[in-house]
Amino acid sequence: MSVKSIPALISSGDRLDGVDALRGIAALYVFVYHLALIPQPALSVPGWAGKYILTGGTGVSLFFVVSAFCLCLSMRLHGQEPSITVRFYVRRIFRIVPLFYFWIVVSLLRDRYWLGVTHSPSEVLLSVVFGFNFVPGINEGFVWASWTLGVEMLFYLLFPLIFFYFNNWWKSLLFYFCTLPIALLYPFLIGYLPIAQSMRESYARTSLLSQLPIFAFGMVIFFVFERFVKDKSRQSVWAYALVGAAVFAYDSLISGRVYPFLGVFSLQGVIYGVLLLGLAVAPLRLIVNSVTRFYGEISYSFYLTHPTLVALLVPVYRAIYSTHLSVTLQYGACLLLTLSCVTAISFLTFRFVERPGMRMGRRIIKQIGSR
């Protein structure tokens, strides 16, 4: 283990390699989780990897931590620009909306002609305005896995105000501790809603109030990074220590050795926040490399694409699982096949939907600046 001093951060322009890599890892982790569970009955998974595969849904918490970190970074980078709040909203809208609207259309066609399901105009409208999280029963969205976007967009809406008041490490820590009782009390409060228990659990899980401590801790990590890591030289041993602590804590959490008395989502946020801070100290190549950065770049497309592709390939999975291969090889074959298909389609939607949307946002921002 090298302990020589190294630059605290490797960056590409205003992009942080560690952040891009974690986006990619988050997308891949959710993918391996959905690969096992979307087929019904669920695919058998290798016993030696089962507890890690079946907890891959925590990759969403990693997304949220990274998102909050990046929003703070964006505010710092563009803080001196005029009309900063308007520019912030333009960037977020044109980053998220074009691809999501593309998948709204695809999902309507998929559900109508493949599943025989139609969606009411009000349900479609709620998706268009990212308001579906507020309505029990449709709170997860008919664009598969899109509940996270409803949470993200609401946080984006509130973020400039939050950032205005909580814009250093100790203020952000105060904000984090304020979010904890809110997240703990919210499930009890919605217990009074006259809805089914399964619907109530889904409604609680997909609410911003339940997920808010994760975003808040991502902000804490950014301000700790800004105060103690950025533009400083740190020994790489700190990166190994933080990443190692995060890995150990995560294994303890999913193995049941740690009781999340502050809430499971909150603890996931802390663990992934520590991981992010460790990679900010030093982008360890086992985690931060060209592969993970590539998947970080296309992570949004990858995230929205993979559930539908997994569902389409279920007959192929059944054929693979009918062979006499070991479960490890069966699951591995399904993973490699699906990964190659999802990667190809995600790259195309990134290239022809996401990028044009971001360019349009930049043009609008330039027009705002010229006025």
C-alpha positions as CSV (number, residue, x, y, z in Angstrom):
1,M,0.0,0.0,0.0
2,S,1.5,3.3,-1.1
3,V,1.5,6.1,1.4
4,K,3.1,8.8,-0.7
5,S,1.3,12.1,-1.1
6,I,-0.8,12.3,-4.2
7,P,-3.1,15.0,-5.6
8,A,-6.3,15.0,-3.8
9,L,-8.4,14.7,-6.9
10,I,-8.1,13.8,-10.5
11,S,-10.5,15.8,-12.6
12,S,-11.4,16.2,-16.2
13,G,-12.5,19.8,-16.7
14,D,-15.2,20.3,-14.1
15,R,-16.0,16.6,-14.0
16,L,-14.6,14.4,-11.2
17,D,-13.5,11.0,-12.3
18,G,-14.5,9.4,-8.9
19,V,-18.0,10.8,-9.2
20,D,-18.5,9.5,-12.7
21,A,-17.2,6.1,-11.7
22,L,-19.6,5.9,-8.8
23,R,-22.5,6.8,-11.1
24,G,-21.5,3.9,-13.3
25,I,-21.1,1.5,-10.3
26,A,-24.5,2.6,-9.0
27,A,-26.2,1.9,-12.4
28,L,-24.5,-1.5,-12.7
29,Y,-25.4,-2.5,-9.1
30,V,-29.1,-1.7,-9.6
31,F,-28.9,-3.6,-12.9
32,V,-27.6,-6.9,-11.4
33,Y,-30.3,-6.6,-8.7
34,H,-33.1,-6.1,-11.3
35,L,-31.7,-8.9,-13.5
36,A,-32.3,-11.3,-10.7
37,L,-35.7,-10.0,-9.5
38,I,-37.6,-8.7,-12.6
39,P,-38.1,-12.2,-14.0
40,Q,-40.9,-14.0,-12.2
41,P,-40.1,-16.4,-10.7
42,A,-36.9,-14.7,-9.9
43,L,-33.6,-16.0,-11.3
44,S,-31.5,-18.2,-9.0
45,V,-28.3,-16.4,-8.0
46,P,-24.9,-17.8,-7.0
47,G,-24.9,-18.5,-3.2
48,W,-21.5,-16.9,-2.8
49,A,-22.7,-13.6,-4.3
50,G,-26.4,-13.8,-3.3
51,K,-26.4,-11.3,-0.5
52,Y,-24.6,-8.7,-2.6
53,I,-26.8,-9.2,-5.7
54,L,-30.1,-9.1,-3.8
55,T,-29.2,-5.9,-2.1
56,G,-28.3,-4.1,-5.3
57,G,-31.3,-1.8,-4.9
58,T,-29.1,0.2,-2.5
59,G,-27.4,1.5,-5.7
60,V,-30.2,4.1,-5.7
61,S,-28.8,5.5,-2.5
62,L,-25.4,5.8,-4.1
63,F,-27.1,7.7,-7.0
64,F,-28.7,10.1,-4.5
65,V,-25.4,10.7,-2.6
66,V,-23.6,11.4,-5.8
67,S,-26.4,13.6,-7.1
68,A,-26.3,15.9,-4.0
69,F,-22.5,16.1,-4.2
70,C,-22.7,17.1,-7.8
71,L,-25.4,19.7,-7.3
72,C,-23.2,21.4,-4.7
73,L,-20.2,21.3,-7.0
74,S,-22.3,22.8,-9.8
75,M,-23.4,25.6,-7.5
76,R,-19.8,26.4,-6.6
77,L,-18.6,26.2,-10.2
78,H,-21.4,28.5,-11.5
79,G,-21.9,30.6,-8.4
80,Q,-20.7,33.9,-9.9
81,E,-23.0,33.6,-12.9
82,P,-26.0,35.9,-13.2
83,S,-29.4,34.4,-12.8
84,I,-27.8,31.4,-11.2
85,T,-31.1,29.8,-10.0
86,V,-32.7,30.1,-13.5
87,R,-29.5,28.6,-15.0
88,F,-29.6,25.8,-12.4
89,Y,-33.1,24.8,-13.3
90,V,-32.4,25.0,-17.1
91,R,-29.4,22.6,-16.7
92,R,-31.4,20.1,-14.6
93,I,-34.5,20.2,-16.9
94,F,-32.6,19.6,-20.1
95,R,-30.4,17.0,-18.4
96,I,-33.3,14.9,-17.2
97,V,-36.5,15.7,-19.2
98,P,-35.6,14.7,-22.9
99,L,-34.6,11.1,-22.1
100,F,-37.5,10.7,-19.6
101,Y,-40.0,11.9,-22.1
102,F,-38.5,9.5,-24.7
103,W,-39.1,6.7,-22.2
104,I,-42.6,7.9,-21.5
105,V,-43.5,7.3,-25.1
106,V,-41.6,4.0,-25.2
107,S,-43.4,2.8,-22.0
108,L,-46.8,3.8,-23.3
109,L,-46.2,1.7,-26.5
110,R,-44.7,-1.1,-24.5
111,D,-47.6,-1.3,-22.0
112,R,-50.3,-1.0,-24.7
113,Y,-49.0,-3.4,-27.3
114,W,-47.0,-5.9,-25.2
115,L,-48.7,-5.9,-21.8
116,G,-52.2,-4.8,-22.9
117,V,-52.2,-2.0,-20.3
118,T,-53.3,1.6,-20.9
119,H,-52.7,4.6,-18.7
120,S,-55.1,7.4,-18.0
121,P,-54.5,11.0,-19.2
122,S,-54.1,12.1,-15.6
123,E,-51.4,9.4,-15.0
124,V,-49.5,10.4,-18.1
125,L,-49.8,14.1,-17.1
126,L,-48.5,13.3,-13.6
127,S,-45.5,11.6,-15.2
128,V,-44.9,14.6,-17.6
129,V,-44.7,17.0,-14.6
130,F,-42.9,14.5,-12.3
131,G,-45.8,14.6,-9.9
132,F,-46.5,10.8,-9.7
133,N,-44.6,10.3,-6.4
134,F,-47.4,12.2,-4.6
135,V,-50.2,9.8,-5.6
136,P,-50.5,6.4,-3.9
137,G,-50.8,3.6,-6.3
138,I,-49.0,5.3,-9.2
139,N,-46.1,6.6,-7.1
140,E,-43.5,4.4,-8.7
141,G,-44.3,5.6,-12.2
142,F,-45.2,3.6,-15.3
143,V,-41.7,4.3,-16.7
144,W,-40.1,1.4,-14.9
145,A,-37.6,2.4,-12.1
146,S,-38.6,6.1,-12.6
147,W,-39.7,6.7,-9.0
148,T,-36.2,7.9,-8.4
149,L,-36.6,10.7,-10.9
150,G,-39.7,11.9,-9.1
151,V,-37.6,12.1,-5.9
152,E,-34.7,13.7,-7.7
153,M,-36.8,16.4,-9.5
154,L,-38.4,17.4,-6.3
155,F,-35.0,17.7,-4.6
156,Y,-33.8,19.8,-7.6
157,L,-36.8,22.1,-7.1
158,L,-35.9,22.7,-3.4
159,F,-32.1,22.6,-3.8
160,P,-31.3,26.2,-4.5
161,L,-33.1,27.3,-1.3
162,I,-31.5,24.5,0.7
163,F,-28.0,25.4,-0.6
164,F,-28.6,29.1,0.2
165,Y,-29.0,28.3,3.9
166,F,-26.8,25.3,4.3
167,N,-23.7,26.0,2.4
168,N,-20.7,24.9,4.5
169,W,-19.8,21.7,6.3
170,W,-21.3,22.4,9.7
171,K,-24.5,23.9,8.4
172,S,-25.0,21.0,6.1
173,L,-24.4,18.6,9.0
174,L,-27.1,20.5,10.9
175,F,-29.4,20.0,7.9
176,Y,-28.6,16.3,7.9
177,F,-29.5,15.9,11.5
178,C,-32.8,17.8,10.9
179,T,-33.7,15.3,8.1
180,L,-33.3,12.2,10.3
181,P,-36.4,12.6,12.5
182,I,-38.4,13.6,9.5
183,A,-37.4,10.4,7.7
184,L,-38.1,8.3,10.8
185,L,-41.5,9.9,11.5
186,Y,-42.8,10.0,7.9
187,P,-43.7,6.3,7.6
188,F,-45.7,6.5,10.9
189,L,-47.6,9.6,9.7
190,I,-48.7,8.0,6.4
191,G,-49.9,5.0,8.4
192,Y,-53.1,7.0,8.8
193,L,-53.7,7.0,5.0
194,P,-56.7,4.8,4.1
195,I,-54.6,2.6,1.7
196,A,-53.4,-1.0,1.6
197,Q,-50.3,-1.8,3.7
198,S,-48.3,-2.8,0.6
199,M,-49.2,0.4,-1.1
200,R,-48.3,2.4,2.1
201,E,-44.8,0.8,2.2
202,S,-44.2,1.7,-1.4
203,Y,-45.5,5.2,-0.9
204,A,-43.1,5.7,2.1
205,R,-40.1,4.3,0.3
206,T,-40.5,6.5,-2.8
207,S,-41.0,9.8,-1.0
208,L,-38.4,12.5,-0.9
209,L,-39.0,12.8,2.9
210,S,-37.8,9.2,3.4
211,Q,-34.8,9.7,1.1
212,L,-33.9,13.2,2.2
213,P,-31.1,12.1,4.7
214,I,-29.3,10.5,1.8
215,F,-29.2,13.7,-0.2
216,A,-28.4,15.7,2.9
217,F,-25.4,13.5,3.7
218,G,-24.2,13.9,0.1
219,M,-24.1,17.6,0.7
220,V,-22.1,17.0,3.9
221,I,-19.6,15.0,2.0
222,F,-19.2,17.8,-0.6
223,F,-18.5,20.5,2.0
224,V,-16.1,18.2,3.9
225,F,-14.4,17.6,0.6
226,E,-14.3,21.3,-0.2
227,R,-13.0,22.2,3.3
228,F,-10.5,19.4,4.0
229,V,-9.6,17.7,0.7
230,K,-10.0,20.0,-2.4
231,D,-6.7,21.5,-3.6
232,K,-4.8,19.7,-0.9
233,S,-2.4,16.8,-1.1
234,R,-3.4,13.8,1.0
235,Q,-1.8,10.5,1.6
236,S,-3.4,7.6,-0.3
237,V,-3.6,5.6,2.9
238,W,-6.6,7.8,3.8
239,A,-8.4,6.8,0.6
240,Y,-7.8,3.1,1.3
241,A,-9.0,3.6,4.9
242,L,-12.2,5.4,3.9
243,V,-13.0,3.0,1.1
244,G,-12.2,0.0,3.3
245,A,-14.4,1.3,6.1
246,A,-17.3,1.8,3.6
247,V,-17.0,-1.7,2.2
248,F,-16.8,-3.2,5.7
249,A,-19.8,-1.2,6.9
250,Y,-21.8,-2.1,3.9
251,D,-21.0,-5.8,4.3
252,S,-22.0,-5.5,8.0
253,L,-25.3,-3.8,7.1
254,I,-26.4,-6.4,4.6
255,S,-25.2,-9.3,6.8
256,G,-27.3,-8.0,9.7
257,R,-24.4,-7.3,12.0
258,V,-25.4,-3.6,12.2
259,Y,-28.8,-2.3,13.3
260,P,-29.7,0.8,11.4
261,F,-31.3,2.6,14.3
262,L,-31.4,5.9,12.4
263,G,-33.1,4.3,9.4
264,V,-31.7,2.0,6.7
265,F,-31.7,4.6,4.0
266,S,-29.8,7.0,6.3
267,L,-27.2,4.4,7.0
268,Q,-26.8,3.6,3.3
269,G,-26.3,7.3,2.6
270,V,-23.5,7.5,5.3
271,I,-21.8,4.4,3.9
272,Y,-21.8,5.5,0.3
273,G,-20.9,9.1,1.4
274,V,-17.7,7.7,3.0
275,L,-17.0,5.8,-0.1
276,L,-17.3,8.9,-2.2
277,L,-15.0,10.9,0.1
278,G,-12.4,8.1,0.0
279,L,-12.4,8.3,-3.8
280,A,-12.2,12.1,-3.6
281,V,-9.0,11.7,-1.6
282,A,-7.6,9.3,-4.2
283,P,-9.3,7.8,-7.2
284,L,-8.3,4.2,-6.6
285,R,-7.9,2.5,-10.0
286,L,-9.7,-0.7,-9.0
287,I,-12.9,1.5,-8.7
288,V,-12.1,4.5,-10.9
289,N,-11.1,3.4,-14.3
290,S,-12.2,3.8,-18.0
291,V,-14.9,1.2,-17.7
292,T,-16.6,2.6,-14.6
293,R,-16.3,6.1,-16.0
294,F,-17.9,5.1,-19.3
295,Y,-20.8,3.6,-17.5
296,G,-21.0,6.7,-15.4
297,E,-21.3,8.8,-18.5
298,I,-24.2,6.7,-19.9
299,S,-25.6,5.8,-16.4
300,Y,-28.9,7.7,-16.8
301,S,-29.7,6.0,-20.1
302,F,-28.5,2.7,-18.7
303,Y,-30.7,3.0,-15.7
304,L,-33.9,3.7,-17.7
305,T,-33.1,1.2,-20.4
306,H,-32.3,-1.9,-18.4
307,P,-35.6,-2.9,-16.8
308,T,-37.4,-3.2,-20.1
309,L,-34.6,-5.1,-21.7
310,V,-34.4,-7.5,-18.8
311,A,-38.2,-8.2,-19.2
312,L,-37.9,-8.7,-22.9
313,L,-35.1,-11.3,-22.4
314,V,-36.8,-13.4,-19.8
315,P,-37.5,-16.3,-22.3
316,V,-33.8,-16.4,-23.1
317,Y,-33.0,-16.5,-19.4
318,R,-35.3,-19.5,-19.0
319,A,-33.5,-21.3,-21.8
320,I,-30.2,-20.6,-20.2
321,Y,-31.4,-21.8,-16.8
322,S,-32.7,-25.0,-18.4
323,T,-29.1,-26.1,-19.1
324,H,-27.0,-28.2,-16.8
325,L,-24.5,-25.4,-16.1
326,S,-23.8,-24.2,-12.6
327,V,-25.9,-21.4,-11.2
328,T,-22.8,-19.1,-11.4
329,L,-22.4,-19.7,-15.1
330,Q,-26.2,-19.5,-15.8
331,Y,-26.5,-16.2,-14.0
332,G,-23.2,-15.0,-15.5
333,A,-24.3,-15.8,-19.0
334,C,-27.6,-13.9,-18.5
335,L,-25.7,-11.0,-17.1
336,L,-23.2,-10.8,-19.9
337,L,-25.9,-11.1,-22.6
338,T,-28.1,-8.4,-21.1
339,L,-25.2,-6.1,-20.2
340,S,-24.1,-6.1,-23.9
341,C,-27.6,-5.3,-25.1
342,V,-28.3,-2.7,-22.5
343,T,-24.9,-1.0,-23.1
344,A,-25.5,-0.7,-26.8
345,I,-29.0,0.7,-26.6
346,S,-28.0,3.1,-23.7
347,F,-25.1,4.4,-25.7
348,L,-27.4,5.2,-28.6
349,T,-30.0,7.0,-26.4
350,F,-27.2,8.9,-24.7
351,R,-25.8,9.9,-28.0
352,F,-29.0,10.9,-29.8
353,V,-31.3,11.9,-26.9
354,E,-29.3,12.9,-23.8
355,R,-26.6,14.9,-25.6
356,P,-28.9,16.9,-27.8
357,G,-30.9,17.8,-24.8
358,M,-27.9,19.0,-22.9
359,R,-26.7,21.0,-25.9
360,M,-30.1,22.7,-26.1
361,G,-29.9,23.5,-22.4
362,R,-26.5,25.1,-22.9
363,R,-27.8,27.2,-25.8
364,I,-30.7,28.5,-23.7
365,I,-28.2,29.4,-20.9
366,K,-26.1,31.3,-23.4
367,Q,-29.2,33.2,-24.5
368,I,-30.0,34.0,-20.9
369,G,-26.5,35.3,-20.5
370,S,-26.7,37.4,-23.6
371,R,-29.8,39.2,-22.3
